Amino acid sequence: ITKPQLNSDGVIKNSETKVFINQKLSERNFKPNDLIFEEHFISPELSNWTRGNYLHSNAIGDRSEDFTAVMDDNSFMTVRSETLLITPIISKTKNKATIKLNNCKQPVCYENNTFTCEYAYDKNRNYVYPPPVNTARIDTNGKFSFTYGRIEIYATLPYGDWLFPYMMLVPDKLSCKTRKQLRIAFATSVDIENNRIRGGPVILNARPNADKFFFVRTNHMATGMDFNANGYHNFTLVWTPTEIHMYVDNTKYGCYINNGEYAEPYHIVLGVGAGGHLEFEESKTKPWQNTLDNAFAVFHRSFTGCCEKSTVHTQCTDHKLNKQRICSREWGSLAVMAVKYVRVYAV
């Protein structure tokens, strides 16, 4: 994908990649294509990674996150046959339950409240509802990060109604109001059904409101067509001081100019997300609306009650609420995201 750059005298140039191990800049001089990080998921200990353990709580109301509880639990993440398996599951928790996560790792923007570590029913806030999906997420934050490089991930994409992968790079220094991501590969269930693969920079900007932030996307990903998601694929992102390129199975489908917006240490994030207010356009088969405060509840009901074990998009009557529900299809084995390896090279 990338060729070594030569000086005028034919000597290979030093790489422009910077590597940070345990938050310290490596003093090593790299050449282009030097391997700087490799993970084959041999051990379930995941010593190169930090496991997420927090709630994406709609009580916060910033609407930038998905509809999941990210849990450090082997029910949702395992290593088997040298493969990382992340499995999203529809939660059995009802809205009047109480959830309290031990050893919760609060996202940096929400460290002054308990919403991301605890859920408790509150009759005074009718939109409060526990995260409808349990899932897992890992990252290399604090252990390995880099500025500029080529990252390759050999993996399957999760497929099931309203699912999508987290396969991205995120800045070590998080901004609560401007959130940057470099998505190595991305495809919602709708993308997969339409043979699309997407990737590249995403910027979410906060729009201030009375007591919370609403986020809008100001940068959209590149799209590749005629993509068959079945099986494993090599997803690659090449990030240099001047350009960002995306590949699937060594075929380039997108390119962006890097004008200095992406010039800081980023770490790797892997996980599976569901729902949310930003990734799915409104449609007749989509149960929730992106502006609704009670989207958590509507999403959960589309998989439970009279919708349970639905295999086609349909409607059913919720006799308790005396309302019609739009049903989502039950997830199968393809909902699992399987990752064989992650490799990062200097550029």
Backbone torsions as a table, in degrees:
resi	resn	phi	psi	omega
1	ILE	NA	-41.5	179.9
2	THR	-121.8	143.3	178.4
3	LYS	-107.1	144.1	178.0
4	PRO	-58.6	138.5	176.6
5	GLN	-89.3	138.3	-176.6
6	LEU	-111.7	145.4	169.3
7	ASN	-73.0	174.5	-179.1
8	SER	-62.9	-24.9	179.3
9	ASP	-92.9	10.2	174.9
10	GLY	86.2	5.5	179.5
11	VAL	-87.8	138.0	-179.9
12	ILE	-63.9	131.3	179.6
13	LYS	-69.0	152.4	170.2
14	ASN	-66.6	150.5	179.3
15	SER	-70.7	155.3	173.1
16	GLU	-94.8	4.1	179.6
17	THR	-72.5	138.4	171.7
18	LYS	-117.3	136.4	-176.7
19	VAL	-118.4	136.7	179.6
20	PHE	-121.8	118.1	178.1
21	ILE	-111.6	124.1	-176.7
22	ASN	51.4	40.8	175.2
23	GLN	70.8	12.5	177.8
24	LYS	-115.4	137.8	-179.2
25	LEU	-68.1	127.7	177.1
26	SER	-69.7	138.7	179.8
27	GLU	-87.5	-3.5	-177.5
28	ARG	-70.8	139.8	172.0
29	ASN	-90.9	123.0	-177.0
30	PHE	-99.1	150.3	169.7
31	LYS	-101.2	151.8	175.5
32	PRO	-54.1	137.2	-179.6
33	ASN	80.0	1.9	170.8
34	ASP	-63.6	136.1	176.5
35	LEU	-76.3	122.8	-176.7
36	ILE	-113.7	-11.7	177.3
37	PHE	-159.0	139.0	177.5
38	GLU	-148.7	134.1	177.8
39	GLU	-135.9	122.1	178.3
40	HIS	-110.9	5.8	176.1
41	PHE	53.5	49.6	177.8
42	ILE	-79.0	-36.8	-175.4
43	SER	-112.1	139.7	176.0
44	PRO	-71.2	-7.7	-179.6
45	GLU	-69.4	-27.3	178.8
46	LEU	51.4	54.2	-173.3
47	SER	-66.5	-20.4	178.1
48	ASN	-84.5	-1.0	-169.3
49	TRP	-129.2	158.2	170.4
50	THR	-110.3	134.5	179.9
51	ARG	-89.6	132.9	176.4
52	GLY	-73.6	149.1	178.1
53	ASN	-157.3	85.3	-177.6
54	TYR	-165.4	164.7	179.0
55	LEU	-99.0	135.1	164.3
56	HIS	-83.1	95.1	-170.1
57	SER	-95.2	127.7	175.7
58	ASN	-73.0	-7.1	174.3
59	ALA	-66.4	-26.9	176.6
60	ILE	-69.9	-43.4	172.9
61	GLY	79.5	16.7	-179.1
62	ASP	-80.6	-15.9	174.0
63	ARG	60.7	23.0	176.9
64	SER	-99.0	-11.9	-174.4
65	GLU	-107.7	175.2	-179.0
66	ASP	-91.6	-166.8	-172.5
67	PHE	-103.1	45.6	-173.6
68	THR	-123.8	157.8	162.7
69	ALA	-103.1	119.7	179.7
70	VAL	-90.1	116.1	-170.8
71	MET	-124.6	136.1	173.1
72	ASP	-81.5	80.8	-171.6
73	ASP	-146.1	131.4	-178.4
74	ASN	-66.7	-11.8	175.3
75	SER	-67.1	-25.1	-174.5
76	PHE	-113.2	-14.0	-179.7
77	MET	-147.7	124.0	178.4
78	THR	-139.1	162.8	171.0
79	VAL	-116.9	120.3	-177.5
80	ARG	-142.0	132.9	179.4
81	SER	53.3	45.1	179.8
82	GLU	54.9	41.7	179.1
83	THR	-140.1	131.2	172.8
84	LEU	-82.0	126.7	-179.6
85	LEU	-119.1	120.3	176.9
86	ILE	-115.0	121.7	-171.6
87	THR	-121.8	111.7	175.1
88	PRO	-78.5	143.4	-179.0
89	ILE	-135.7	137.1	174.8
90	ILE	-65.6	127.5	-176.5
91	SER	-68.8	145.6	173.8
92	LYS	-94.2	1.2	-177.0
93	THR	-74.8	128.7	177.4
94	LYS	-92.6	166.6	-169.2
95	ASN	-68.5	-19.5	-179.7
96	LYS	-93.2	5.7	177.6
97	ALA	-77.2	170.1	174.7
98	THR	-120.5	132.6	178.1
99	ILE	-121.2	131.4	173.8
100	LYS	-138.4	118.1	-178.5
101	LEU	-89.7	128.5	173.8
102	ASN	-82.0	149.4	-179.5
103	ASN	53.4	37.1	-178.9
104	CYS	-67.4	137.9	178.7
105	LYS	-111.3	94.6	-174.9
106	GLN	-66.4	135.7	171.2
107	PRO	-56.3	146.4	-170.4
108	VAL	-58.0	-31.4	-175.8
109	CYS	-77.5	-9.6	-173.4
110	TYR	-125.3	29.5	-174.6
111	GLU	-75.6	-5.5	-178.6
112	ASN	-101.2	12.1	175.0
113	ASN	-141.8	170.7	-176.8
114	THR	-102.9	1.0	-173.0
115	PHE	-60.0	-30.1	-176.1
116	THR	-85.7	-5.2	178.3
117	CYS	-118.3	-15.1	-178.0
118	GLU	-138.9	147.9	170.4
119	TYR	-129.0	131.6	174.7
120	ALA	-140.6	136.6	179.1
121	TYR	-61.4	138.7	178.8
122	ASP	-136.2	110.3	-176.0
123	LYS	-65.6	-17.2	-179.7
124	ASN	-82.5	-9.5	177.3
125	ARG	-125.3	96.9	-170.5
126	ASN	-70.1	-12.8	179.5
127	TYR	-90.9	-7.2	-178.0
128	VAL	-68.2	131.5	-178.0
129	TYR	-158.4	141.9	-178.7
130	PRO	-67.5	155.3	178.3
131	PRO	-54.5	128.2	-174.1
132	PRO	-77.8	-10.8	-177.6
133	VAL	-128.9	135.0	171.6
134	ASN	-100.1	134.6	-177.7
135	THR	-152.0	-173.3	-179.3
136	ALA	-136.0	160.9	-177.7
137	ARG	-157.2	138.4	176.3
138	ILE	-129.1	157.2	177.2
139	ASP	-151.7	166.2	179.2
140	THR	-103.2	16.5	-177.2
141	ASN	-58.8	128.0	-179.7
142	GLY	86.3	-12.5	-179.2
143	LYS	-113.0	-44.9	177.8
144	PHE	-148.6	129.4	172.2
145	SER	-149.1	166.8	-176.6
146	PHE	-155.7	158.9	172.6
147	THR	-119.3	117.8	-177.7
148	TYR	71.1	131.3	179.5
149	GLY	168.6	178.6	174.9
150	ARG	-117.5	119.9	179.7
151	ILE	-112.6	132.2	179.2
152	GLU	-121.6	130.7	177.8
153	ILE	-126.8	125.4	179.1
154	TYR	-103.1	110.8	-167.8
155	ALA	-158.2	167.5	167.2
156	THR	-101.9	153.8	176.5
157	LEU	-95.1	141.0	177.6
158	PRO	-69.9	138.1	178.1
159	TYR	-130.9	124.3	176.9
160	GLY	176.2	156.2	-176.2
161	ASP	-48.9	122.3	171.2
162	TRP	70.2	22.3	175.1
163	LEU	-96.8	159.0	172.4
164	PHE	-160.8	159.7	-178.9
165	PRO	-90.3	149.6	161.0
166	TYR	-102.2	106.9	178.9
167	MET	-139.9	82.1	-165.6
168	MET	-152.2	170.4	172.6
169	LEU	-110.6	139.2	-176.9
170	VAL	-132.2	139.3	-180.0
171	PRO	-59.4	142.9	175.9
172	ASP	-63.1	-38.9	178.4
173	LYS	-94.0	99.9	-176.4
174	LEU	-78.2	137.6	171.5
175	SER	-103.5	132.1	-178.2
176	CYS	-76.4	-21.5	-174.7
177	LYS	-105.8	-21.9	175.6
178	THR	-131.3	108.9	-174.6
179	ARG	-107.0	123.0	-178.4
180	LYS	-109.0	142.5	175.9
181	GLN	-141.3	143.7	168.4
182	LEU	-112.1	102.9	-174.8
183	ARG	-85.0	116.2	-178.4
184	ILE	-70.7	-38.2	174.2
185	ALA	-156.6	144.6	-178.7
186	PHE	-153.2	133.0	173.7
187	ALA	-158.9	115.2	173.3
188	THR	-72.5	173.5	175.3
189	SER	-59.5	-34.5	178.5
190	VAL	-68.7	-40.4	176.3
191	ASP	-59.8	-47.2	-177.4
192	ILE	-61.4	-41.1	178.8
193	GLU	-65.5	-22.1	179.0
194	ASN	-108.0	16.9	175.6
195	ASN	57.2	41.5	179.0
196	ARG	-111.3	144.4	167.5
197	ILE	-124.8	140.3	-179.6
198	ARG	-130.7	161.8	178.2
199	GLY	-177.7	170.0	178.7
200	GLY	116.1	-167.8	-175.6
201	PRO	-69.4	141.1	171.3
202	VAL	-130.5	131.4	175.8
203	ILE	-123.1	125.4	175.2
204	LEU	-109.1	124.2	180.0
205	ASN	-112.0	134.0	-179.3
206	ALA	-78.4	139.7	172.3
207	ARG	-112.0	113.7	-174.4
208	PRO	-61.0	142.6	174.3
209	ASN	-131.6	-172.6	-175.0
210	ALA	-56.9	-51.7	-174.9
211	ASP	-134.6	11.7	-179.3
212	LYS	-159.8	167.7	179.9
213	PHE	-100.4	140.7	167.5
214	PHE	-111.4	133.2	-175.1
215	PHE	-104.3	143.2	173.8
216	VAL	-127.1	147.7	179.4
217	ARG	-87.8	126.4	-179.4
218	THR	-110.2	3.4	179.1
219	ASN	-144.2	127.7	-174.9
220	HIS	-110.2	150.1	-175.7
221	MET	-76.0	159.2	170.7
222	ALA	-75.4	154.4	-176.8
223	THR	-124.0	132.0	172.0
224	GLY	-108.4	138.5	-177.0
225	MET	-105.6	171.7	178.6
226	ASP	58.5	36.9	180.0
227	PHE	-97.5	125.6	175.5
228	ASN	-101.3	114.1	-172.6
229	ALA	-76.4	-10.3	-175.6
230	ASN	-58.7	136.9	174.0
231	GLY	77.0	-168.0	-178.0
232	TYR	-85.4	148.5	176.8
233	HIS	-139.7	155.4	172.1
234	ASN	-94.0	111.9	178.1
235	PHE	-103.0	125.0	-173.3
236	THR	-130.2	138.4	172.0
237	LEU	-127.4	127.5	177.1
238	VAL	-110.0	120.6	-171.8
239	TRP	-123.4	114.7	179.5
240	THR	-122.0	172.5	178.3
241	PRO	-61.8	-18.0	-175.4
242	THR	-117.8	-20.3	-174.2
243	GLU	-146.8	159.0	173.2
244	ILE	-132.5	123.0	-177.8
245	HIS	-119.2	145.2	176.9
246	MET	-120.9	137.9	-179.5
247	TYR	-132.5	150.5	166.0
248	VAL	-129.8	124.4	-176.8
249	ASP	50.8	44.6	175.7
250	ASN	68.1	12.0	174.7
251	THR	-107.4	121.0	-177.9
252	LYS	-75.7	133.8	177.3
253	TYR	-125.8	-0.7	179.2
254	GLY	-162.9	153.8	179.5
255	CYS	-151.1	137.8	176.9
256	TYR	-128.3	151.0	170.8
257	ILE	-82.6	132.0	174.5
258	ASN	-99.1	105.9	-175.6
259	ASN	-99.3	24.0	-179.5
260	GLY	104.4	-6.7	178.9
261	GLU	-69.7	-26.0	-176.4
262	TYR	-120.0	84.6	-173.0
263	ALA	-143.8	33.8	-177.9
264	GLU	-135.1	170.0	179.6
265	PRO	-65.9	132.8	175.4
266	TYR	-121.2	148.9	174.9
267	HIS	-115.0	167.5	-174.9
268	ILE	-91.6	139.3	176.2
269	VAL	-127.9	131.8	175.5
270	LEU	-128.7	134.9	177.9
271	GLY	179.6	-177.3	176.6
272	VAL	-127.2	128.9	178.1
273	GLY	-111.4	169.2	179.9
274	ALA	-148.6	139.0	174.3
275	GLY	67.6	-134.9	-179.1
276	GLY	96.4	173.4	-177.7
277	HIS	-102.7	0.6	-170.6
278	LEU	-121.2	-23.0	-168.0
279	GLU	-96.8	-18.2	-174.8
280	PHE	-121.8	125.0	175.1
281	GLU	-72.8	155.5	178.6
282	GLU	-64.1	140.4	177.1
283	SER	-153.7	169.8	-178.3
284	LYS	-68.6	-24.4	-178.7
285	THR	-96.3	-3.3	-178.7
286	LYS	-88.4	122.4	-172.3
287	PRO	-70.2	-36.2	-173.8
288	TRP	-106.6	162.6	173.8
289	GLN	-109.3	145.6	-172.4
290	ASN	-69.4	-10.8	-179.8
291	THR	-103.3	-1.3	-173.2
292	LEU	-84.0	135.4	175.0
293	ASP	-69.6	-27.8	-176.9
294	ASN	-95.0	28.1	-177.2
295	ALA	-62.0	-35.6	177.8
296	PHE	-55.4	-48.9	-176.5
297	ALA	-65.7	-44.6	-178.8
298	VAL	-63.4	-41.3	178.6
299	PHE	-60.8	-47.7	-177.8
300	HIS	-62.6	-41.8	-179.1
301	ARG	-66.5	-23.1	-179.8
302	SER	-72.9	-12.1	178.4
303	PHE	-112.7	-7.3	-171.5
304	THR	-126.7	-179.3	179.6
305	GLY	60.8	-130.7	-178.9
306	CYS	-69.9	-11.6	177.3
307	CYS	-90.6	-7.4	-173.9
308	GLU	-57.9	136.1	178.6
309	LYS	64.5	27.1	175.5
310	SER	-70.3	136.4	179.6
311	THR	-112.5	-6.4	176.2
312	VAL	-135.9	158.3	175.7
313	HIS	-70.8	118.6	-177.6
314	THR	-151.2	-174.8	174.7
315	GLN	-123.1	153.3	174.0
316	CYS	-141.1	164.4	-178.3
317	THR	-99.6	120.3	174.3
318	ASP	-86.0	99.6	-174.4
319	HIS	-67.8	-28.8	-179.9
320	LYS	-66.1	-42.0	179.4
321	LEU	-94.8	-7.6	-176.8
322	ASN	54.8	46.5	-179.1
323	LYS	-136.4	156.8	173.1
324	GLN	-85.6	136.4	175.8
325	ARG	-109.3	142.9	166.0
326	ILE	-88.8	125.6	-175.0
327	CYS	-94.5	146.2	171.2
328	SER	-102.2	153.0	-179.0
329	ARG	-77.6	139.5	178.3
330	GLU	-60.8	140.1	179.6
331	TRP	-76.9	147.3	175.4
332	GLY	-114.4	-158.7	-176.0
333	SER	-66.7	-21.9	-178.9
334	LEU	-72.9	-8.5	179.2
335	ALA	-70.4	-15.7	-179.5
336	VAL	-75.8	134.8	169.3
337	MET	-96.4	122.4	-179.0
338	ALA	-111.8	130.3	-178.4
339	VAL	-123.4	122.1	179.8
340	LYS	-86.6	-42.8	179.4
341	TYR	-158.3	159.2	172.2
342	VAL	-130.3	128.0	177.2
343	ARG	-131.8	140.7	177.4
344	VAL	-126.5	131.5	-179.2
345	TYR	-120.3	152.6	174.5
346	ALA	-72.5	154.3	176.2
347	VAL	-126.1	NA	NA
